[in-house]
């Protein structure tokens, strides 16, 4: 059997603190940021899905927080937001370009303008 790919991965996990509540609770913006950052990193988007979480507020519910996941040909990129804490997390894994996850993070940071970022970048596999 011909081996098509080497099982190597580049994984970046980042936490962004001090991000504006309105940005983190804007479903259209979060989708736009994630999809555009993938394209700008020269990765191929396969499928995108998101969910705008609801929180009970008396007899009604409010949207608060977003989970957005993009399946890319090279693996996945996801952003999870907690606007009430001015916080979000990024989880980006590729088995393609080693710098892809870093490019995605940099583009997202440029838009969200966090006050602090903690990130871990790992090379995995062969």
Secondary structure, DSSP 8 states (H G I E B T S, - for coil): -------EEEEEEEEEES--HHHHT-HHHHHHHHHHHHHHTT--EEEEEEEEEEEEETTEEEEEEEEEEEEETTEEEEEEEEGGGTEEEEEEEESS-TTHHHHHHHHHHHHH--SEEEEEEEEEE-
